[in-house]
Amino acid sequence: MKKGYTLIEVLVAVSIFTILVAGPTGLFITALRGQRKALAVMEIVDNSSYALEYISRALRMAKKDDLTVMNCLLGDKVNYELTHSGQGIKFRNYNDECQEFYLEGGQIKEAKGVNILSLTPDDLEITNLIFQVSGAEQTDYLQPRVTILLEIRKRTQPESKIRLQTTISQRNLDVPY
């Protein structure tokens, strides 16, 4: 009598082994993908938080532009001017310089005089940047507010897209003069 395993016994053993190994391996791969996406979102949030905080601080400190003094904006006694079809905003900053933030080539750019700087890193892509101004009229007696909507993603991971929105009001009271 020969001792050994039958073909059915071997197939059953291999099937059980495959099920026991495939289950945890699938969970491990799914966990790695989830971790990669979470790290990408964290990087996006960190970088966009810096850009939004920088823009917010500058917009809060904006001064009303007067055509007789500075001539930075097209209107007289206005705080902000939308540029680049609503994807940019121009204003007179606290140093009496003309400053602008806008979207160009998937990056947020800052123009101050002749200097143009990028506020976001190259590995991130801004897919949408919208500025909305309310209370900008001198006669409406409302404090000027700027709402910023930002859609941003990692260039190598399009599924990591997030949207952020914030509203900033000007620090100086908007009183008629």
MINU-358371 format. One record per residue: residue in one letter; x negated, y, z of N, C-alpha, C, O, CB in turn; residue number from 1. Coordinates in pm, whole numbers. Glycine has a CB too. Layout:
<pts>
mivex/n.xx/n.yy/n.zz/ca.xx/ca.yy/ca.zz/c.xx/c.yy/c.zz/o.xx/o.yy/o.zz/cb.xx/cb.yy/cb.zz/milo
a/X/Y/Z/X/Y/Z/X/Y/Z/X/Y/Z/X/Y/Z/NUM
...
</pts>
This chain:
<pts>
mivex/n.xx/n.yy/n.zz/ca.xx/ca.yy/ca.zz/c.xx/c.yy/c.zz/o.xx/o.yy/o.zz/cb.xx/cb.yy/cb.zz/milo
m/-83/-116/0/0/0/0/-89/124/0/-180/137/81/95/-1/120/1
k/-59/216/-94/-137/338/-107/-75/448/-23/47/466/-18/-147/381/-254/2
k/-164/523/43/-116/635/123/-142/761/44/-250/779/-12/-184/641/264/3
g/-44/849/38/-56/974/-34/77/1047/-33/173/1006/33/-103/950/-179/4
y/81/1154/-106/203/1235/-112/267/1217/-248/199/1201/-350/173/1386/-85/5
t/397/1221/-246/469/1212/-373/474/1353/-434/448/1453/-368/614/1153/-353/6
l/509/1355/-560/518/1483/-631/624/1573/-567/605/1694/-559/551/1459/-780/7
i/732/1518/-524/839/1597/-462/790/1657/-330/821/1772/-300/965/1511/-439/8
e/717/1582/-252/665/1633/-125/567/1750/-149/569/1849/-76/595/1519/-45/9
v/484/1737/-250/389/1843/-281/464/1968/-328/430/2079/-286/288/1796/-389/10
l/563/1953/-415/642/2067/-464/716/2137/-350/723/2260/-347/742/2021/-570/11
v/770/2060/-258/840/2119/-143/740/2197/-57/771/2308/-13/911/2009/-59/12
a/624/2142/-32/522/2209/51/474/2338/-17/459/2441/49/402/2114/76/13
v/451/2333/-148/407/2452/-221/518/2559/-221/489/2677/-206/367/2416/-367/14
s/642/2519/-236/754/2614/-235/766/2682/-99/784/2803/-92/887/2542/-270/15
i/756/2607/6/765/2665/141/648/2761/164/667/2869/218/765/2552/250/16
f/529/2722/123/411/2808/139/428/2939/60/393/3046/109/283/2734/92/17
t/481/2929/-63/503/3047/-147/603/3142/-83/582/3263/-83/552/3005/-286/18
i/709/3089/-28/811/3172/37/752/3241/160/777/3359/183/934/3087/76/19
l/675/3167/237/615/3223/359/512/3332/327/498/3427/405/550/3113/441/20
v/440/3321/216/337/3419/181/398/3536/103/357/3650/123/226/3352/98/21
a/494/3511/15/550/3615/-71/631/3718/8/628/3837/-24/638/3553/-178/22
g/703/3675/108/785/3767/187/702/3876/254/727/3994/229/863/3691/294/23
p/606/3841/336/523/3945/400/441/4027/300/417/4146/323/430/3881/501/24
t/398/3965/191/321/4040/91/407/4149/28/360/4261/8/267/3946/-17/25
g/531/4117/-4/624/4216/-60/649/4329/38/653/4446/-1/756/4150/-98/26
l/667/4296/165/687/4399/266/563/4487/280/575/4608/295/721/4335/402/27
f/445/4428/273/320/4502/284/305/4599/167/267/4715/187/201/4405/289/28
i/334/4554/46/324/4640/-73/425/4755/-64/391/4869/-97/348/4558/-202/29
t/546/4726/-19/647/4830/-3/604/4932/102/623/5052/84/782/4769/36/30
a/545/4886/211/497/4976/316/384/5065/263/379/5183/296/448/4895/438/31
l/294/5010/182/186/5090/125/239/5199/32/191/5312/35/88/5000/49/32
r/337/5165/-49/398/5265/-138/467/5375/-58/456/5493/-91/499/5198/-234/33
g/537/5336/47/603/5435/133/503/5526/201/526/5646/213/688/5365/237/34
q/392/5469/247/290/5549/312/226/5647/213/200/5762/247/182/5458/374/35
r/201/5602/91/143/5689/-12/236/5806/-42/191/5920/-57/114/5609/-140/36
k/366/5779/-52/462/5885/-78/470/5981/41/478/6103/23/600/5826/-108/37
a/468/5927/163/473/6013/282/350/6104/290/362/6221/325/483/5929/409/38
l/233/6051/258/111/6133/259/116/6242/152/71/6354/176/-12/6045/236/39
a/172/6208/36/185/6309/-71/280/6421/-27/252/6539/-51/236/6243/-201/40
v/391/6385/35/487/6485/81/425/6571/190/448/6692/194/616/6417/132/41
m/348/6510/279/280/6588/384/182/6689/324/174/6803/370/205/6495/482/42
e/109/6648/223/16/6738/156/91/6853/88/48/6969/94/-69/6662/53/43
i/202/6821/25/283/6924/-40/335/7023/63/327/7144/42/401/6859/-117/44
v/387/6973/173/442/7060/277/333/7149/337/355/7268/359/509/6977/388/45
d/215/7093/362/105/7171/418/66/7286/326/54/7401/369/-15/7082/445/46
n/45/7255/199/2/7357/104/111/7459/74/83/7578/61/-43/7292/-25/47
s/234/7413/62/342/7508/33/373/7593/155/415/7708/141/468/7433/-14/48
s/354/7539/275/375/7620/396/277/7736/400/314/7848/435/359/7533/522/49
y/153/7709/364/53/7816/360/95/7925/261/94/8043/293/-86/7760/322/50
a/132/7883/139/170/7980/35/294/8060/77/297/8182/62/196/7908/-99/51
l/396/7991/130/518/8061/170/492/8157/287/548/8267/290/626/7960/209/52
e/409/8117/381/378/8205/494/302/8329/447/329/8440/492/295/8130/601/53
y/208/8310/356/131/8422/301/223/8519/227/214/8641/246/21/8371/207/54
i/310/8465/142/404/8549/66/501/8619/161/529/8737/145/482/8463/-38/55
s/551/8546/260/647/8602/355/588/8719/432/652/8822/449/694/8494/453/56
r/466/8702/478/400/8809/554/385/8935/467/410/9046/514/261/8762/605/57
a/346/8917/343/329/9031/253/463/9099/223/471/9222/222/262/8987/121/58
l/568/9019/199/699/9076/169/760/9147/290/826/9250/274/793/8968/121/59
r/737/9094/409/788/9158/531/728/9297/551/794/9388/601/758/9071/652/60
m/603/9313/511/532/9438/534/543/9535/416/478/9640/417/387/9408/562/61
a/623/9502/316/637/9588/198/692/9725/236/768/9740/331/728/9521/94/62
k/650/9825/158/697/9962/178/789/10002/64/781/9950/-47/578/10061/190/63
k/875/10096/95/962/10150/-9/876/10231/-106/796/10314/-64/1077/10239/53/64
d/894/10207/-234/815/10278/-335/886/10407/-374/1007/10410/-394/792/10190/-460/65
d/810/10511/-382/861/10644/-418/790/10687/-545/667/10694/-548/840/10748/-302/66
l/865/10716/-650/804/10753/-778/712/10874/-768/620/10888/-849/913/10780/-880/67
t/736/10961/-672/651/11080/-659/518/11048/-591/423/11126/-603/724/11187/-580/68
v/511/10933/-520/389/10899/-447/307/10794/-519/189/10816/-546/423/10851/-307/69
m/367/10678/-550/288/10564/-595/315/10524/-739/222/10503/-817/313/10448/-507/70
n/442/10512/-776/481/10468/-909/439/10324/-937/389/10293/-1046/422/10561/-1013/71
c/459/10236/-840/429/10093/-856/548/10021/-921/531/9938/-1010/394/10028/-719/72
l/668/10054/-876/789/9991/-925/863/10084/-1020/840/10205/-1020/881/9949/-809/73
l/952/10028/-1099/1026/10108/-1196/1130/10198/-1132/1154/10309/-1179/1092/10019/-1297/74
g/1193/10151/-1024/1298/10230/-959/1240/10325/-856/1126/10311/-811/1399/10138/-893/75
d/1322/10423/-818/1281/10519/-717/1337/10478/-581/1456/10447/-570/1328/10663/-755/76
k/1254/10477/-479/1291/10443/-342/1347/10302/-332/1446/10278/-263/1393/10543/-289/77
v/1283/10209/-401/1321/10067/-393/1207/9990/-326/1092/10033/-324/1353/10009/-535/78
n/1243/9875/-273/1146/9795/-200/1081/9688/-287/961/9664/-276/1213/9729/-81/79
y/1160/9626/-373/1111/9513/-453/1160/9525/-596/1262/9588/-624/1157/9378/-391/80
e/1084/9464/-686/1124/9456/-826/1100/9313/-873/990/9260/-859/1045/9560/-915/81
l/1204/9250/-929/1189/9115/-982/1117/9120/-1116/1145/9207/-1199/1328/9045/-997/82
t/1025/9028/-1138/949/9021/-1263/954/8877/-1314/1006/8789/-1246/801/9068/-1243/83
h/900/8854/-1431/891/8720/-1490/1024/8646/-1485/1029/8528/-1448/783/8638/-1418/84
s/1132/8714/-1522/1267/8656/-1527/1309/8596/-1392/1368/8488/-1388/1274/8548/-1635/85
g/1280/8664/-1285/1318/8618/-1151/1217/8522/-1088/1234/8482/-973/1451/8551/-1156/86
q/1113/8485/-1163/1011/8396/-1109/890/8474/-1056/783/8418/-1034/967/8297/-1216/87
g/910/8603/-1036/805/8687/-980/866/8804/-906/980/8842/-930/711/8736/-1090/88
i/789/8861/-814/835/8977/-739/717/9072/-721/605/9032/-693/894/8934/-601/89
k/747/9201/-738/645/9305/-729/690/9404/-622/809/9432/-607/622/9376/-868/90
f/592/9458/-549/624/9551/-441/501/9632/-405/390/9604/-449/678/9476/-318/91
r/524/9733/-324/415/9815/-271/383/9760/-132/469/9758/-44/454/9969/-265/92
n/258/9716/-113/224/9655/15/186/9758/120/185/9878/93/110/9556/-3/93
y/156/9712/240/128/9800/353/0/9882/334/-20/9981/405/119/9719/480/94
n/-86/9843/240/-207/9920/209/-185/10016/92/-280/10070/36/-323/9826/178/95
d/-60/10034/55/-21/10118/-59/-81/10069/-191/-115/10149/-278/-64/10262/-33/96
e/-92/9938/-204/-137/9877/-329/-17/9809/-395/76/9764/-327/-252/9773/-305/97
c/-20/9803/-525/82/9732/-599/48/9583/-594/-62/9544/-633/92/9784/-747/98
q/139/9500/-547/113/9357/-531/226/9278/-596/342/9320/-594/99/9318/-380/99
e/190/9163/-654/290/9081/-723/260/8934/-700/145/8891/-701/294/9112/-874/100
f/367/8856/-679/360/8710/-674/445/8658/-790/555/8708/-814/409/8653/-535/101
y/393/8557/-862/468/8504/-975/423/8361/-1008/319/8315/-961/450/8596/-1099/102
l/504/8294/-1088/475/8158/-1131/411/8161/-1268/463/8224/-1361/604/8071/-1132/103
e/296/8093/-1281/229/8084/-1411/152/7953/-1417/69/7925/-1331/134/8205/-1433/104
g/178/7875/-1519/106/7750/-1540/122/7650/-1426/30/7574/-1397/-38/7779/-1559/105
g/239/7649/-1362/262/7556/-1252/195/7597/-1122/188/7516/-1028/216/7421/-1291/106
q/146/7719/-1114/79/7769/-994/142/7901/-950/192/7977/-1033/-73/7787/-1020/107
i/139/7927/-820/181/8057/-769/60/8148/-775/-45/8118/-718/240/8048/-623/108
k/75/8259/-844/-35/8355/-860/-4/8482/-780/112/8519/-760/-57/8390/-1009/109
e/-111/8546/-734/-100/8674/-667/-183/8774/-745/-301/8751/-772/-146/8665/-518/110
a/-120/8886/-781/-192/8994/-851/-192/9115/-760/-88/9165/-719/-127/9027/-989/111
k/-313/9161/-730/-332/9282/-649/-433/9366/-723/-552/9335/-722/-379/9249/-501/112
g/-387/9472/-787/-477/9551/-872/-517/9467/-992/-431/9417/-1065/-602/9597/-793/113
v/-646/9452/-1014/-695/9372/-1126/-729/9229/-1082/-762/9145/-1166/-818/9437/-1188/114
n/-722/9201/-953/-754/9067/-900/-634/8976/-909/-524/9011/-865/-802/9076/-754/115
i/-654/8857/-967/-548/8757/-975/-602/8630/-910/-705/8577/-950/-505/8730/-1124/116
l/-529/8582/-807/-567/8462/-734/-456/8360/-740/-339/8395/-750/-601/8495/-588/117
s/-493/8233/-734/-396/8125/-726/-376/8088/-580/-473/8069/-507/-441/8001/-810/118
l/-250/8079/-536/-220/8046/-397/-199/7897/-373/-194/7853/-258/-99/8122/-352/119
t/-186/7821/-480/-162/7677/-465/-275/7600/-533/-331/7647/-632/-25/7636/-524/120
p/-308/7481/-480/-417/7402/-540/-377/7342/-676/-259/7333/-708/-459/7290/-445/121
d/-476/7302/-752/-453/7250/-888/-380/7116/-889/-311/7086/-987/-584/7236/-960/122
d/-393/7036/-784/-329/6904/-786/-180/6910/-754/-111/6808/-760/-398/6812/-687/123
l/-130/7029/-720/13/7047/-698/70/7131/-812/4/7220/-864/41/7115/-561/124
e/193/7100/-849/259/7172/-958/388/7234/-906/474/7164/-851/287/7078/-1079/125
i/402/7363/-924/526/7431/-889/617/7418/-1011/588/7474/-1117/501/7584/-850/126
t/727/7346/-995/818/7326/-1108/923/7437/-1116/982/7459/-1222/887/7191/-1098/127
n/946/7507/-1004/1043/7616/-1005/1012/7712/-890/985/7670/-778/1188/7562/-993/128
l/1015/7840/-919/997/7944/-819/1096/8054/-852/1088/8115/-958/849/7998/-816/129
i/1188/8080/-760/1291/8180/-783/1293/8278/-665/1297/8238/-549/1431/8113/-802/130
f/1289/8406/-698/1304/8512/-599/1441/8576/-620/1479/8607/-732/1189/8618/-611/131
q/1514/8597/-511/1641/8668/-516/1636/8780/-412/1602/8756/-296/1763/8572/-490/132
v/1670/8900/-454/1667/9016/-365/1810/9061/-338/1891/9072/-430/1583/9132/-427/133
s/1840/9086/-211/1970/9142/-175/1945/9260/-81/1847/9263/-7/2063/9035/-108/134
g/2036/9356/-85/2022/9474/-1/1915/9570/-50/1861/9648/28/1992/9434/138/135
a/1883/9565/-178/1774/9647/-230/1817/9791/-261/1733/9881/-267/1719/9585/-356/136
e/1945/9812/-280/1992/9947/-315/1986/10038/-193/2016/9997/-81/2137/9941/-369/137
q/1947/10159/-217/1936/10257/-109/2074/10292/-52/2084/10329/65/1867/10384/-159/138
t/2179/10280/-132/2312/10322/-90/2394/10211/-26/2505/10238/21/2386/10376/-208/139
d/2345/10087/-22/2427/9978/32/2416/9964/184/2495/9890/243/2388/9849/-32/140
y/2323/10031/247/2303/10029/391/2279/9888/447/2311/9860/562/2423/10091/460/141
l/2223/9802/365/2185/9667/409/2033/9657/414/1962/9716/332/2245/9559/314/142
q/1986/9582/509/1842/9558/519/1798/9470/401/1859/9365/378/1804/9491/656/143
p/1695/9509/326/1651/9429/212/1605/9289/257/1534/9273/356/1536/9500/138/144
r/1648/9188/180/1610/9049/206/1566/8984/75/1621/9012/-31/1728/8969/270/145
v/1467/8899/86/1420/8824/-30/1435/8676/2/1383/8628/103/1271/8860/-66/146
t/1505/8603/-83/1517/8459/-70/1424/8394/-171/1424/8430/-289/1665/8411/-90/147
i/1345/8300/-125/1249/8230/-211/1290/8084/-218/1305/8018/-115/1102/8245/-159/148
l/1309/8033/-340/1335/7891/-363/1214/7835/-436/1170/7888/-537/1468/7869/-445/149
l/1161/7727/-382/1037/7668/-435/1057/7519/-456/1098/7448/-363/918/7695/-338/150
e/1029/7471/-576/1025/7327/-604/881/7293/-637/819/7355/-723/1122/7286/-724/151
i/827/7194/-567/686/7163/-580/668/7011/-577/742/6940/-509/603/7230/-467/152
r/568/6964/-651/539/6820/-654/390/6799/-675/318/6889/-718/621/6749/-766/153
k/346/6680/-644/208/6641/-669/199/6599/-815/283/6520/-861/160/6526/-572/154
r/102/6648/-888/92/6620/-1032/82/6469/-1061/138/6422/-1159/-30/6691/-1091/155
t/12/6396/-976/-7/6252/-1000/109/6168/-950/116/6048/-979/-135/6205/-935/156
q/202/6229/-875/317/6155/-821/444/6238/-840/487/6307/-748/295/6122/-670/157
p/504/6231/-959/624/6312/-986/740/6284/-892/826/6370/-872/668/6290/-1128/158
e/745/6164/-834/855/6130/-744/844/6201/-609/935/6191/-527/859/5980/-722/159
s/734/6271/-584/711/6339/-456/766/6481/-454/728/6558/-366/563/6341/-425/160
k/852/6518/-545/904/6654/-556/989/6690/-433/1073/6611/-389/987/6670/-686/161
i/965/6810/-379/1047/6860/-269/1091/7003/-301/1031/7070/-385/969/6855/-134/162
r/1195/7047/-233/1247/7183/-248/1242/7251/-111/1277/7192/-9/1392/7184/-305/163
l/1198/7375/-113/1194/7456/9/1261/7589/-20/1251/7641/-131/1047/7477/58/164
q/1329/7642/79/1393/7772/64/1378/7849/194/1392/7793/302/1543/7757/25/165
t/1349/7977/183/1339/8064/299/1385/8203/262/1381/8242/145/1194/8066/354/166
t/1428/8277/362/1470/8415/341/1390/8505/434/1374/8475/552/1623/8432/364/167
i/1341/8615/379/1258/8709/454/1325/8844/451/1372/8889/346/1114/8716/395/168
s/1329/8910/565/1379/9048/566/1262/9141/593/1164/9104/658/1491/9067/672/169
q/1275/9260/543/1169/9358/556/1160/9406/701/1262/9422/768/1192/9476/461/170
r/1040/9428/748/1019/9472/886/1063/9615/909/1126/9645/1011/874/9457/922/171
n/1029/9704/816/1068/9844/831/1217/9859/804/1270/9799/711/987/9934/736/172
l/1283/9938/886/1425/9961/865/1447/10035/735/1371/10125/699/1486/10040/983/173
d/1552/9994/665/1586/10057/537/1681/10174/563/1803/10161/555/1652/9953/438/174
v/1623/10286/592/1704/10405/618/1693/10500/500/1585/10516/444/1660/10474/748/175
p/1802/10563/461/1796/10657/348/1706/10777/379/1704/10827/492/1938/10705/312/176
y/1634/10820/279/1554/10942/291/1543/11008/158/1480/11113/146/1417/10912/346/177
</pts>
